[in-house]
Amino acid sequence: MAGLTLDTAGALAAAREMGASGWATAELLLAIRIGMAEGSAARREGETT
């Protein structure tokens, strides 16, 4: 995930606004990071082929 950044404070605030707390917030942040990594990998694959 090199080069990827996530505004953790902003994402945490958004998760809390949606009513997430505790583990639910951590799971949401993890899902966002995984999605960012997968999107980045897909873009890199598209650039090399």
mmCIF file of the N, C-alpha and C atoms, coordinates in Angstrom:
data_MODEL
# 
_entry.id   MODEL 
# 
loop_
_atom_site.group_PDB 
_atom_site.id 
_atom_site.type_symbol 
_atom_site.label_atom_id 
_atom_site.label_alt_id 
_atom_site.label_comp_id 
_atom_site.label_asym_id 
_atom_site.label_entity_id 
_atom_site.label_seq_id 
_atom_site.pdbx_PDB_ins_code 
_atom_site.Cartn_x 
_atom_site.Cartn_y 
_atom_site.Cartn_z 
_atom_site.occupancy 
_atom_site.B_iso_or_equiv 
_atom_site.pdbx_formal_charge 
_atom_site.auth_seq_id 
_atom_site.auth_comp_id 
_atom_site.auth_asym_id 
_atom_site.auth_atom_id 
_atom_site.pdbx_PDB_model_num 
ATOM 1   N N  . MET A 1 1  ? 0.816   -1.183 0.000   1.00 0.00 ? 1  MET A N  1 
ATOM 2   C CA . MET A 1 1  ? 0.000   0.000  0.000   1.00 0.00 ? 1  MET A CA 1 
ATOM 3   C C  . MET A 1 1  ? 0.856   1.241  0.000   1.00 0.00 ? 1  MET A C  1 
ATOM 4   N N  . ALA A 1 2  ? 2.013   1.137  -0.523  1.00 0.00 ? 2  ALA A N  1 
ATOM 5   C CA . ALA A 1 2  ? 2.913   2.284  -0.575  1.00 0.00 ? 2  ALA A CA 1 
ATOM 6   C C  . ALA A 1 2  ? 2.286   3.389  -1.407  1.00 0.00 ? 2  ALA A C  1 
ATOM 7   N N  . GLY A 1 3  ? 2.385   4.591  -0.898  1.00 0.00 ? 3  GLY A N  1 
ATOM 8   C CA . GLY A 1 3  ? 1.866   5.734  -1.630  1.00 0.00 ? 3  GLY A CA 1 
ATOM 9   C C  . GLY A 1 3  ? 0.398   6.019  -1.385  1.00 0.00 ? 3  GLY A C  1 
ATOM 10  N N  . LEU A 1 4  ? -0.295  5.118  -0.698  1.00 0.00 ? 4  LEU A N  1 
ATOM 11  C CA . LEU A 1 4  ? -1.704  5.349  -0.407  1.00 0.00 ? 4  LEU A CA 1 
ATOM 12  C C  . LEU A 1 4  ? -1.829  6.070  0.919   1.00 0.00 ? 4  LEU A C  1 
ATOM 13  N N  . THR A 1 5  ? -2.702  7.033  0.958   1.00 0.00 ? 5  THR A N  1 
ATOM 14  C CA . THR A 1 5  ? -2.947  7.725  2.218   1.00 0.00 ? 5  THR A CA 1 
ATOM 15  C C  . THR A 1 5  ? -4.433  7.713  2.513   1.00 0.00 ? 5  THR A C  1 
ATOM 16  N N  . LEU A 1 6  ? -4.745  7.676  3.755   1.00 0.00 ? 6  LEU A N  1 
ATOM 17  C CA . LEU A 1 6  ? -6.128  7.704  4.202   1.00 0.00 ? 6  LEU A CA 1 
ATOM 18  C C  . LEU A 1 6  ? -6.222  8.733  5.310   1.00 0.00 ? 6  LEU A C  1 
ATOM 19  N N  . ASP A 1 7  ? -7.102  9.680  5.143   1.00 0.00 ? 7  ASP A N  1 
ATOM 20  C CA . ASP A 1 7  ? -7.345  10.667 6.193   1.00 0.00 ? 7  ASP A CA 1 
ATOM 21  C C  . ASP A 1 7  ? -8.067  9.938  7.323   1.00 0.00 ? 7  ASP A C  1 
ATOM 22  N N  . THR A 1 8  ? -7.277  9.346  8.215   1.00 0.00 ? 8  THR A N  1 
ATOM 23  C CA . THR A 1 8  ? -7.835  8.504  9.262   1.00 0.00 ? 8  THR A CA 1 
ATOM 24  C C  . THR A 1 8  ? -8.801  9.280  10.150  1.00 0.00 ? 8  THR A C  1 
ATOM 25  N N  . ALA A 1 9  ? -8.433  10.488 10.512  1.00 0.00 ? 9  ALA A N  1 
ATOM 26  C CA . ALA A 1 9  ? -9.311  11.290 11.369  1.00 0.00 ? 9  ALA A CA 1 
ATOM 27  C C  . ALA A 1 9  ? -10.629 11.577 10.655  1.00 0.00 ? 9  ALA A C  1 
ATOM 28  N N  . GLY A 1 10 ? -10.543 11.929 9.388   1.00 0.00 ? 10 GLY A N  1 
ATOM 29  C CA . GLY A 1 10 ? -11.756 12.200 8.621   1.00 0.00 ? 10 GLY A CA 1 
ATOM 30  C C  . GLY A 1 10 ? -12.611 10.957 8.435   1.00 0.00 ? 10 GLY A C  1 
ATOM 31  N N  . ALA A 1 11 ? -11.957 9.832  8.152   1.00 0.00 ? 11 ALA A N  1 
ATOM 32  C CA . ALA A 1 11 ? -12.688 8.575  7.975   1.00 0.00 ? 11 ALA A CA 1 
ATOM 33  C C  . ALA A 1 11 ? -13.341 8.142  9.287   1.00 0.00 ? 11 ALA A C  1 
ATOM 34  N N  . LEU A 1 12 ? -12.634 8.340  10.381  1.00 0.00 ? 12 LEU A N  1 
ATOM 35  C CA . LEU A 1 12 ? -13.184 7.997  11.687  1.00 0.00 ? 12 LEU A CA 1 
ATOM 36  C C  . LEU A 1 12 ? -14.395 8.869  12.002  1.00 0.00 ? 12 LEU A C  1 
ATOM 37  N N  . ALA A 1 13 ? -14.293 10.146 11.710  1.00 0.00 ? 13 ALA A N  1 
ATOM 38  C CA . ALA A 1 13 ? -15.421 11.050 11.939  1.00 0.00 ? 13 ALA A CA 1 
ATOM 39  C C  . ALA A 1 13 ? -16.619 10.647 11.078  1.00 0.00 ? 13 ALA A C  1 
ATOM 40  N N  . ALA A 1 14 ? -16.360 10.286 9.820   1.00 0.00 ? 14 ALA A N  1 
ATOM 41  C CA . ALA A 1 14 ? -17.451 9.861  8.936   1.00 0.00 ? 14 ALA A CA 1 
ATOM 42  C C  . ALA A 1 14 ? -18.092 8.580  9.447   1.00 0.00 ? 14 ALA A C  1 
ATOM 43  N N  . ALA A 1 15 ? -17.266 7.647  9.913   1.00 0.00 ? 15 ALA A N  1 
ATOM 44  C CA . ALA A 1 15 ? -17.801 6.393  10.445  1.00 0.00 ? 15 ALA A CA 1 
ATOM 45  C C  . ALA A 1 15 ? -18.682 6.655  11.668  1.00 0.00 ? 15 ALA A C  1 
ATOM 46  N N  . ARG A 1 16 ? -18.237 7.553  12.517  1.00 0.00 ? 16 ARG A N  1 
ATOM 47  C CA . ARG A 1 16 ? -19.031 7.865  13.710  1.00 0.00 ? 16 ARG A CA 1 
ATOM 48  C C  . ARG A 1 16 ? -20.324 8.575  13.342  1.00 0.00 ? 16 ARG A C  1 
ATOM 49  N N  . GLU A 1 17 ? -20.278 9.421  12.316  1.00 0.00 ? 17 GLU A N  1 
ATOM 50  C CA . GLU A 1 17 ? -21.500 10.086 11.863  1.00 0.00 ? 17 GLU A CA 1 
ATOM 51  C C  . GLU A 1 17 ? -22.510 9.077  11.342  1.00 0.00 ? 17 GLU A C  1 
ATOM 52  N N  . MET A 1 18 ? -21.995 7.970  10.775  1.00 0.00 ? 18 MET A N  1 
ATOM 53  C CA . MET A 1 18 ? -22.884 6.918  10.277  1.00 0.00 ? 18 MET A CA 1 
ATOM 54  C C  . MET A 1 18 ? -23.344 5.996  11.400  1.00 0.00 ? 18 MET A C  1 
ATOM 55  N N  . GLY A 1 19 ? -22.894 6.254  12.612  1.00 0.00 ? 19 GLY A N  1 
ATOM 56  C CA . GLY A 1 19 ? -23.351 5.487  13.761  1.00 0.00 ? 19 GLY A CA 1 
ATOM 57  C C  . GLY A 1 19 ? -22.439 4.334  14.147  1.00 0.00 ? 19 GLY A C  1 
ATOM 58  N N  . ALA A 1 20 ? -21.297 4.190  13.491  1.00 0.00 ? 20 ALA A N  1 
ATOM 59  C CA . ALA A 1 20 ? -20.377 3.104  13.821  1.00 0.00 ? 20 ALA A CA 1 
ATOM 60  C C  . ALA A 1 20 ? -19.585 3.470  15.068  1.00 0.00 ? 20 ALA A C  1 
ATOM 61  N N  . SER A 1 21 ? -19.282 2.465  15.878  1.00 0.00 ? 21 SER A N  1 
ATOM 62  C CA . SER A 1 21 ? -18.443 2.696  17.047  1.00 0.00 ? 21 SER A CA 1 
ATOM 63  C C  . SER A 1 21 ? -17.654 1.433  17.348  1.00 0.00 ? 21 SER A C  1 
ATOM 64  N N  . GLY A 1 22 ? -16.568 1.581  18.079  1.00 0.00 ? 22 GLY A N  1 
ATOM 65  C CA . GLY A 1 22 ? -15.768 0.427  18.492  1.00 0.00 ? 22 GLY A CA 1 
ATOM 66  C C  . GLY A 1 22 ? -15.256 -0.385 17.323  1.00 0.00 ? 22 GLY A C  1 
ATOM 67  N N  . TRP A 1 23 ? -15.514 -1.685 17.391  1.00 0.00 ? 23 TRP A N  1 
ATOM 68  C CA . TRP A 1 23 ? -15.017 -2.603 16.355  1.00 0.00 ? 23 TRP A CA 1 
ATOM 69  C C  . TRP A 1 23 ? -15.606 -2.282 14.993  1.00 0.00 ? 23 TRP A C  1 
ATOM 70  N N  . ALA A 1 24 ? -16.849 -1.813 14.953  1.00 0.00 ? 24 ALA A N  1 
ATOM 71  C CA . ALA A 1 24 ? -17.472 -1.491 13.674  1.00 0.00 ? 24 ALA A CA 1 
ATOM 72  C C  . ALA A 1 24 ? -16.693 -0.396 12.957  1.00 0.00 ? 24 ALA A C  1 
ATOM 73  N N  . THR A 1 25 ? -16.223 0.581  13.705  1.00 0.00 ? 25 THR A N  1 
ATOM 74  C CA . THR A 1 25 ? -15.422 1.650  13.116  1.00 0.00 ? 25 THR A CA 1 
ATOM 75  C C  . THR A 1 25 ? -14.111 1.108  12.577  1.00 0.00 ? 25 THR A C  1 
ATOM 76  N N  . ALA A 1 26 ? -13.458 0.245  13.348  1.00 0.00 ? 26 ALA A N  1 
ATOM 77  C CA . ALA A 1 26 ? -12.198 -0.352 12.905  1.00 0.00 ? 26 ALA A CA 1 
ATOM 78  C C  . ALA A 1 26 ? -12.405 -1.182 11.640  1.00 0.00 ? 26 ALA A C  1 
ATOM 79  N N  . GLU A 1 27 ? -13.492 -1.930 11.588  1.00 0.00 ? 27 GLU A N  1 
ATOM 80  C CA . GLU A 1 27 ? -13.789 -2.743 10.401  1.00 0.00 ? 27 GLU A CA 1 
ATOM 81  C C  . GLU A 1 27 ? -14.040 -1.857 9.183   1.00 0.00 ? 27 GLU A C  1 
ATOM 82  N N  . LEU A 1 28 ? -14.743 -0.752 9.377   1.00 0.00 ? 28 LEU A N  1 
ATOM 83  C CA . LEU A 1 28 ? -15.010 0.153  8.268   1.00 0.00 ? 28 LEU A CA 1 
ATOM 84  C C  . LEU A 1 28 ? -13.722 0.766  7.741   1.00 0.00 ? 28 LEU A C  1 
ATOM 85  N N  . LEU A 1 29 ? -12.847 1.212  8.641   1.00 0.00 ? 29 LEU A N  1 
ATOM 86  C CA . LEU A 1 29 ? -11.571 1.786  8.218   1.00 0.00 ? 29 LEU A CA 1 
ATOM 87  C C  . LEU A 1 29 ? -10.723 0.749  7.493   1.00 0.00 ? 29 LEU A C  1 
ATOM 88  N N  . LEU A 1 30 ? -10.724 -0.499 7.982   1.00 0.00 ? 30 LEU A N  1 
ATOM 89  C CA . LEU A 1 30 ? -9.974  -1.567 7.319   1.00 0.00 ? 30 LEU A CA 1 
ATOM 90  C C  . LEU A 1 30 ? -10.527 -1.827 5.927   1.00 0.00 ? 30 LEU A C  1 
ATOM 91  N N  . ALA A 1 31 ? -11.839 -1.848 5.794   1.00 0.00 ? 31 ALA A N  1 
ATOM 92  C CA . ALA A 1 31 ? -12.454 -2.068 4.483   1.00 0.00 ? 31 ALA A CA 1 
ATOM 93  C C  . ALA A 1 31 ? -12.086 -0.957 3.503   1.00 0.00 ? 31 ALA A C  1 
ATOM 94  N N  . ILE A 1 32 ? -12.049 0.268  3.989   1.00 0.00 ? 32 ILE A N  1 
ATOM 95  C CA . ILE A 1 32 ? -11.666 1.393  3.128   1.00 0.00 ? 32 ILE A CA 1 
ATOM 96  C C  . ILE A 1 32 ? -10.227 1.221  2.658   1.00 0.00 ? 32 ILE A C  1 
ATOM 97  N N  . ARG A 1 33 ? -9.325  0.873  3.578   1.00 0.00 ? 33 ARG A N  1 
ATOM 98  C CA . ARG A 1 33 ? -7.914  0.696  3.220   1.00 0.00 ? 33 ARG A CA 1 
ATOM 99  C C  . ARG A 1 33 ? -7.728  -0.448 2.224   1.00 0.00 ? 33 ARG A C  1 
ATOM 100 N N  . ILE A 1 34 ? -8.447  -1.554 2.437   1.00 0.00 ? 34 ILE A N  1 
ATOM 101 C CA . ILE A 1 34 ? -8.351  -2.692 1.523   1.00 0.00 ? 34 ILE A CA 1 
ATOM 102 C C  . ILE A 1 34 ? -8.864  -2.282 0.146   1.00 0.00 ? 34 ILE A C  1 
ATOM 103 N N  . GLY A 1 35 ? -9.962  -1.556 0.108   1.00 0.00 ? 35 GLY A N  1 
ATOM 104 C CA . GLY A 1 35 ? -10.497 -1.090 -1.166  1.00 0.00 ? 35 GLY A CA 1 
ATOM 105 C C  . GLY A 1 35 ? -9.528  -0.167 -1.890  1.00 0.00 ? 35 GLY A C  1 
ATOM 106 N N  . MET A 1 36 ? -8.869  0.713  -1.126  1.00 0.00 ? 36 MET A N  1 
ATOM 107 C CA . MET A 1 36 ? -7.877  1.605  -1.733  1.00 0.00 ? 36 MET A CA 1 
ATOM 108 C C  . MET A 1 36 ? -6.721  0.802  -2.316  1.00 0.00 ? 36 MET A C  1 
ATOM 109 N N  . ALA A 1 37 ? -6.265  -0.209 -1.585  1.00 0.00 ? 37 ALA A N  1 
ATOM 110 C CA . ALA A 1 37 ? -5.149  -1.031 -2.056  1.00 0.00 ? 37 ALA A CA 1 
ATOM 111 C C  . ALA A 1 37 ? -5.536  -1.814 -3.299  1.00 0.00 ? 37 ALA A C  1 
ATOM 112 N N  . GLU A 1 38 ? -6.736  -2.375 -3.318  1.00 0.00 ? 38 GLU A N  1 
ATOM 113 C CA . GLU A 1 38 ? -7.186  -3.133 -4.487  1.00 0.00 ? 38 GLU A CA 1 
ATOM 114 C C  . GLU A 1 38 ? -7.345  -2.225 -5.697  1.00 0.00 ? 38 GLU A C  1 
ATOM 115 N N  . GLY A 1 39 ? -7.878  -1.042 -5.490  1.00 0.00 ? 39 GLY A N  1 
ATOM 116 C CA . GLY A 1 39 ? -8.020  -0.097 -6.590  1.00 0.00 ? 39 GLY A CA 1 
ATOM 117 C C  . GLY A 1 39 ? -6.677  0.328  -7.150  1.00 0.00 ? 39 GLY A C  1 
ATOM 118 N N  . SER A 1 40 ? -5.718  0.551  -6.265  1.00 0.00 ? 40 SER A N  1 
ATOM 119 C CA . SER A 1 40 ? -4.377  0.924  -6.697  1.00 0.00 ? 40 SER A CA 1 
ATOM 120 C C  . SER A 1 40 ? -3.734  -0.200 -7.493  1.00 0.00 ? 40 SER A C  1 
ATOM 121 N N  . ALA A 1 41 ? -3.887  -1.429 -7.023  1.00 0.00 ? 41 ALA A N  1 
ATOM 122 C CA . ALA A 1 41 ? -3.318  -2.584 -7.726  1.00 0.00 ? 41 ALA A CA 1 
ATOM 123 C C  . ALA A 1 41 ? -3.963  -2.743 -9.102  1.00 0.00 ? 41 ALA A C  1 
ATOM 124 N N  . ALA A 1 42 ? -5.260  -2.537 -9.183  1.00 0.00 ? 42 ALA A N  1 
ATOM 125 C CA . ALA A 1 42 ? -5.955  -2.662 -10.469 1.00 0.00 ? 42 ALA A CA 1 
ATOM 126 C C  . ALA A 1 42 ? -5.481  -1.592 -11.450 1.00 0.00 ? 42 ALA A C  1 
ATOM 127 N N  . ARG A 1 43 ? -5.268  -0.380 -10.953 1.00 0.00 ? 43 ARG A N  1 
ATOM 128 C CA . ARG A 1 43 ? -4.779  0.689  -11.837 1.00 0.00 ? 43 ARG A CA 1 
ATOM 129 C C  . ARG A 1 43 ? -3.373  0.370  -12.330 1.00 0.00 ? 43 ARG A C  1 
ATOM 130 N N  . ARG A 1 44 ? -2.525  -0.154 -11.430 1.00 0.00 ? 44 ARG A N  1 
ATOM 131 C CA . ARG A 1 44 ? -1.157  -0.503 -11.849 1.00 0.00 ? 44 ARG A CA 1 
ATOM 132 C C  . ARG A 1 44 ? -1.184  -1.600 -12.898 1.00 0.00 ? 44 ARG A C  1 
ATOM 133 N N  . GLU A 1 45 ? -2.058  -2.590 -12.742 1.00 0.00 ? 45 GLU A N  1 
ATOM 134 C CA . GLU A 1 45 ? -2.169  -3.657 -13.733 1.00 0.00 ? 45 GLU A CA 1 
ATOM 135 C C  . GLU A 1 45 ? -2.584  -3.086 -15.076 1.00 0.00 ? 45 GLU A C  1 
ATOM 136 N N  . GLY A 1 46 ? -3.510  -2.147 -15.065 1.00 0.00 ? 46 GLY A N  1 
ATOM 137 C CA . GLY A 1 46 ? -3.984  -1.529 -16.300 1.00 0.00 ? 46 GLY A CA 1 
ATOM 138 C C  . GLY A 1 46 ? -2.916  -0.726 -16.981 1.00 0.00 ? 46 GLY A C  1 
ATOM 139 N N  . GLU A 1 47 ? -1.997  -0.136 -16.244 1.00 0.00 ? 47 GLU A N  1 
ATOM 140 C CA . GLU A 1 47 ? -0.926  0.667  -16.826 1.00 0.00 ? 47 GLU A CA 1 
ATOM 141 C C  . GLU A 1 47 ? 0.135   -0.203 -17.487 1.00 0.00 ? 47 GLU A C  1 
ATOM 142 N N  . THR A 1 48 ? 0.348   -1.404 -16.985 1.00 0.00 ? 48 THR A N  1 
ATOM 143 C CA . THR A 1 48 ? 1.435   -2.239 -17.505 1.00 0.00 ? 48 THR A CA 1 
ATOM 144 C C  . THR A 1 48 ? 0.999   -3.147 -18.641 1.00 0.00 ? 48 THR A C  1 
ATOM 145 N N  . THR A 1 49 ? -0.312  -3.306 -18.867 1.00 0.00 ? 49 THR A N  1 
ATOM 146 C CA . THR A 1 49 ? -0.771  -4.208 -19.924 1.00 0.00 ? 49 THR A CA 1 
ATOM 147 C C  . THR A 1 49 ? -1.202  -3.460 -21.142 1.00 0.00 ? 49 THR A C  1 
# 
